[in-house]
Every structure is written in structure tokens, then in C-alpha cells.
Amino acid sequence: MKVTVLNKTNFDALMLGNYITDENVEQRKDLCFISINGTISITEKPWFSSSKKNVIVLFFDDVDVDAEIPILGTGKTELNKAFTEQQAKEVIDFLEQNKDKKQCFVHCAAGYSRSGAVGAFANDYFGGNWFEFKNNNPAIKPNGHVMVMLNRELRNHEGEI
């Protein structure tokens, strides 16, 4: 399976250019999508309203631990949420359920850290060539926390089989 990591702008352009909507995405039997969205209030609205057979919608931020951050100019804070063990399980289950697809698109806001980690993991999970993946996704800088969580959960998952 080819895994492509995109930023939100390029992901939106891909979806618009291919007329893929929340309502018709399940008709794309050869594709799957991992949509990573932030949790704070300034985050853009997700493309997908919910997870589907070939779509997983995740909400977490590019942090290693949950942390309160200030909202500039307001005197208030919001909680940035880290990737969780439960989300790692959901990603692995999703990948397993979609292993027959030809291509997987992974996106987050910037398209390099959170999505880079999930995309790199998906590429490894499907036995893809790392050098080819990196050549096709040169901007990625995978989030270490996300990689650790996914690999830890994969080891737990394999131990259950």
C-alpha cells in the first residue's frame, strides 16, 4: 500500500479535486484516510464528521503530554492533548481493517509531525520500503511520542494474537 502524508491545505485540495466528500468517501473502495485534527479552539473544522469504514478521525495535538497552553491575549488556557494508548489501538485496528486498500492518505495541519509519525508507522505496518516512503514524503519529521505509542501498542497487539 502506498502511504502519502499531506498537510491540511494539500489534503483539502486532494479531496476537492477528486470530489471526495464526507458523504461519498466510503464509495472509494481502494483508498483509506487518516484524518488527524487538533483539539484547541483555533483548529480548523475536520473534513470528515466521523470515522467510517475507510476513514479514521483522530483528535490530538503535537505534544508529548497533556498540557495547558495560554490563549494569546485572553488570559485563558486550553488543554493540548497528547496521542493516547487508546488512539494507538484504534489506528492499528483501522490499518488491519483496511490492509486491502491501494493507498492511504494521512493528514494533519502541517503534514510533518503527527501525520508523519502515523504515516511512517502505516508504511512499516504494511511492509513498505522506508526509502521510497521518505522520498515520497520528504517533509516528514515524525513525532517521537506518537511513534513510541504506536510501536508499543503493536507489540501488545501482537502478543494478544
SVG drawing of the C-alpha trace seen along z (x, -y; Angstrom):
<svg xmlns="http://www.w3.org/2000/svg" viewBox="-23 -40 39 55">
<polyline fill="none" stroke="black" stroke-width="0.4" points="0.0,0.0 1.3,-3.5 1.1,-5.9 1.0,-9.6 1.4,-12.3 -0.2,-15.6 -0.8,-19.0 -4.3,-20.2 -4.2,-22.5 -3.0,-19.8 -5.4,-17.3 -8.3,-19.6 -7.2,-20.2 -6.9,-16.5 -10.4,-15.9 -11.9,-18.8 -10.1,-17.8 -11.3,-14.2 -14.8,-15.1 -14.4,-13.1 -16.9,-14.3 -17.9,-13.1 -21.0,-11.6 -19.3,-9.6 -15.9,-8.7 -17.0,-5.1 -17.5,-4.5 -13.8,-4.9 -13.1,-1.2 -9.4,-1.4 -8.5,-4.3 -8.4,-4.9 -7.9,-8.1 -6.4,-9.0 -7.5,-12.5 -5.6,-14.0 -7.1,-17.1 -6.0,-19.4 -8.0,-19.8 -7.8,-23.5 -10.4,-26.0 -8.4,-27.6 -8.2,-24.3 -9.9,-24.1 -13.1,-22.1 -12.3,-18.4 -13.0,-17.3 -14.9,-14.2 -17.6,-14.4 -16.8,-11.0 -14.9,-7.8 -16.2,-5.4 -15.1,-2.1 -12.2,-3.6 -11.8,-6.8 -10.5,-7.3 -10.8,-10.7 -8.4,-11.5 -8.1,-14.5 -4.7,-15.1 -2.1,-17.7 1.6,-17.8 2.7,-17.3 4.2,-14.5 2.0,-15.0 -1.3,-16.8 -0.6,-20.4 -2.4,-23.7 -1.4,-26.4 -2.2,-30.1 -4.6,-31.5 -2.8,-34.7 -4.4,-37.9 -7.2,-36.3 -5.7,-35.3 -7.3,-31.9 -5.8,-28.5 -6.8,-25.4 -5.7,-21.8 -3.4,-20.4 -4.0,-16.6 -1.3,-14.1 -1.8,-10.9 -3.1,-8.1 -2.8,-4.4 -6.5,-4.1 -5.8,-6.1 -2.9,-3.8 -5.2,-0.8 -7.7,-2.5 -5.0,-3.2 -3.8,0.4 -7.3,1.8 -8.1,-0.7 -4.9,0.3 -5.7,4.0 -9.3,3.5 -8.0,1.5 -5.0,3.6 -6.6,4.4 -6.6,0.8 -4.2,-0.5 -3.4,-3.9 -3.7,-5.5 -3.7,-9.3 -2.7,-10.7 -3.0,-14.4 -2.6,-16.8 -2.4,-20.6 1.3,-20.9 1.8,-17.4 5.0,-16.5 5.0,-15.6 1.8,-13.9 0.8,-12.7 4.5,-11.9 4.6,-9.5 1.3,-7.8 2.2,-7.7 5.7,-6.2 4.1,-3.6 1.5,-2.7 4.2,-2.3 6.1,0.0 2.9,1.9 2.2,2.6 5.8,3.6 6.5,0.6 10.0,-0.5 11.2,-3.2 13.4,-5.0 10.6,-5.1 8.2,-6.3 10.6,-9.0 11.3,-10.1 7.6,-10.5 7.1,-12.3 10.3,-14.3 9.0,-16.9 8.0,-14.5 9.6,-14.7 7.7,-12.0 6.6,-12.9 8.6,-10.6 5.8,-10.2 3.3,-9.0 5.8,-6.6 6.6,-5.1 2.9,-4.7 2.1,-3.0 5.0,-0.6 4.3,0.2 0.7,0.9 1.7,3.0 3.9,5.2 0.9,5.5 -1.4,6.4 0.9,9.0 1.3,10.5 -2.5,11.0 -2.7,12.9"/>
</svg>
